[in-house]
Amino acid sequence: SSPDGQRAVADDLELTVESAAEEITKRGGQGHAIPCDLSKDGVIEEIIERVVKEQERLDVMVCSAYTTPPDNLRGEFWNQGLDMWDAV
C-alpha cells in the first residue's frame, strides 16, 4: 500500500467487463458484456427483460459504471462523501 492508500493491481490482470464475461464463458457459463448508459432510468430493467427473454433466466448481473470524479479521488472510494458520488 502506498502513502496515499492506493494499492497496486497485478499487471497481468485485465479487469474489464469483457474479460469477466469471457472468464464466465470459459468456465462453462454464458457471460455477456452489455454496454449501456446506467444514468438513464429503466435501462437495467430493459436489459433484464431482454436477457430473460433470450436466455430464459438471469443468474448474476453486475453493473459496472465509473468515471473519475471532477476533483479526483482522494483515499478509499467507500469513504467519499455523497457530493462526490452525485458528481460521478
ABEGO torsion letter per residue (X at the ends): XBAAGBBBBBAABBBBAAAAAAAAAAAGBBBBBBBBBAABBGAAAAAAAAAAAAAGBBABBBBBBBBBBAAEBBEBAAABBAAAAAAX
